[in-house]
Amino acid sequence: MKSQPVRTRFAPSPTGLLHVGGIRTALFAWLVARQNNGQFILRIEDTDKVREQKDADKHIIACLKALGLDYDEGPSQDGESSERGNHGPYHQSQRLEIYKTWAQKLIDSGRAYADPYSPAEVQAFREEAQKQKKPFLYRNHRPTDPPKWDGSQPLRFKSEPKSYTWQDAVMGELSTGPEVVDDFILIKTDGYPTYNFAHIVDDQEMNISHVIRGQEFLASIPNYLNLYEALGIERPVLATMPHILSPSGNKKLSKRDGAKDLLEYIKEGILPEVLVNFIASLGWNDGTEQEIFSREELIEKFSLERVQKSGARFDEQRLIWMNGLAIRNMDLSELYELCSSYMPRSSERTSEDYKKQVLGLTQERLKLFSELPELTEFFFSEPSEADVLALFKDPKNKRLKKLDNTQIKSLLDSSIASLEKSNFQIQDVEDRLNQLLIDLDSKPGILFS
């Protein structure tokens, strides 16, 4: 195991928007680093040029910044002229010569070879294994006299299959047999390394002590262990994060389950500290009933040993509830500073003091800042009769559906006439509404809808 200093990394691929699964890995790596007075490194693994999306790396940096997950080493941010740290470059596409150097070490030691087969030939090997009802292993077709590697053919790792037992900081003791260890590609014909090779080289070059990543990589770890040995590298602490599951809990969370880009939650008015708490709770708890932690408490209490082995169900409604709780407990002046830009455009004609009063009236009901226009518009502009009646055109309340516009208008007019005389103290409002029920011979399900 690597000793101090603790150095963790977040190493996403810039192939799309950053979602909750990726940011949880980043958060846990950041917490481990901060808890141990170590360093947190951001590395962009941009070797898949086919799937890479423009400016995705900038989006990743923006997400980390939005949540306050500052990194000690990594790509430059807006306004910075150079990268942070002494182990760069921090984009893998700029590290190709480093990978060639390590690849040559494997070639010189007889642990890598040029792959002479065409894709059609490899596919034929696969189909033959299927016919024989055997797993396909590339090492069973390893060439006896491979050509010298010149970059025009893939470079493959020459594995030495064996059984492995290793300790995972989350999953505990794990073991596999030699049948899962195979020859895999190190460098592709386009000159870019595969993830399987590049991340091991980079982790070594950057002195990474803890590798925290998702469960989808678990099956590949025996191959990584084989490569660590071939390169003479001491393996880091390995920690495997369980999947984040869909709201139903029966499959891995995906975009189809409503998973959003992280910045979308910020735009909706989810507080960054709430997001951090919510994401931390996806698979981890400190063993108590505490639900909301300060950043300092998370750093103090977090441990990989308390990350659960099973999947964590994603519950967006719980996130919204947590946000509403934080809003209700917030000082009004602080809340106004955070959400004043969400106020409806019609509020621009009113004073700051009046807007704060309106915000104070809605604070108890507010769950997302993006709800503010709907909740407060009527404080700043008087709706037309048509606008008001339109609110009742398709109500969820089935009893209201039975009323026509004339009946709805009569109820509204009577309510306004009574409430206009109120001092808006809780007891006075309650008394007036109860009296309206009697005077109008109505029911709460109708009058209060």
HELIX and SHEET records of a PDB file:
HELIX    1   1 VAL A   20  GLN A   35  1                                  16    
HELIX    2   2 ALA A   56  LEU A   67  1                                  12    
HELIX    3   3 GLN A   92  GLN A   94  5                                   3    
HELIX    4   4 LEU A   96  ASP A  108  1                                  13    
HELIX    5   5 PRO A  119  LYS A  131  1                                  13    
HELIX    6   6 TYR A  138  HIS A  141  5                                   4    
HELIX    7   7 PRO A  178  VAL A  180  5                                   3    
HELIX    8   8 TYR A  195  GLU A  205  1                                  11    
HELIX    9   9 GLN A  215  SER A  220  5                                   6    
HELIX   10  10 ILE A  221  LEU A  231  1                                  11    
HELIX   11  11 LYS A  255  ASP A  257  5                                   3    
HELIX   12  12 LEU A  262  GLU A  268  1                                   7    
HELIX   13  13 PRO A  272  ALA A  280  1                                   9    
HELIX   14  14 ARG A  295  LYS A  301  1                                   7    
HELIX   15  15 LEU A  304  ARG A  306  5                                   3    
HELIX   16  16 GLU A  316  ARG A  328  1                                  13    
HELIX   17  17 LEU A  332  CYS A  339  1                                   8    
HELIX   18  18 SER A  340  TYR A  342  5                                   3    
HELIX   19  19 ARG A  345  ARG A  349  5                                   5    
HELIX   20  20 GLU A  352  THR A  362  1                                  11    
HELIX   21  21 PHE A  369  GLU A  371  5                                   3    
HELIX   22  22 LEU A  372  PHE A  380  1                                   9    
HELIX   23  23 GLU A  385  ALA A  390  1                                   6    
HELIX   24  24 LYS A  398  LYS A  401  1                                   4    
HELIX   25  25 ASN A  405  LEU A  419  1                                  15    
HELIX   26  26 ILE A  426  ASP A  439  1                                  14    
HELIX   27  27 PRO A  444  LEU A  447  1                                   4    
SHEET    1   A 2 ARG A   7  PHE A  10  0                                        
SHEET    2   A 2 GLN A  39  LEU A  42  1                                        
SHEET    1   B 3 ALA A 112  ALA A 114  0                                        
SHEET    2   B 3 LEU A 155  PHE A 157 -1                                        
SHEET    3   B 3 ILE A 185  ILE A 187 -1                                        
SHEET    1   C 2 TYR A 164  ASP A 168  0                                        
SHEET    2   C 2 GLY A 172  THR A 176 -1                                        
SHEET    1   D 2 HIS A 210  GLY A 214  0                                        
SHEET    2   D 2 VAL A 237  MET A 241  1                                        
SHEET    1   E 2 ILE A 244  LEU A 245  0                                        
SHEET    2   E 2 ALA A 312  ARG A 313  1                                        
END                                                                             
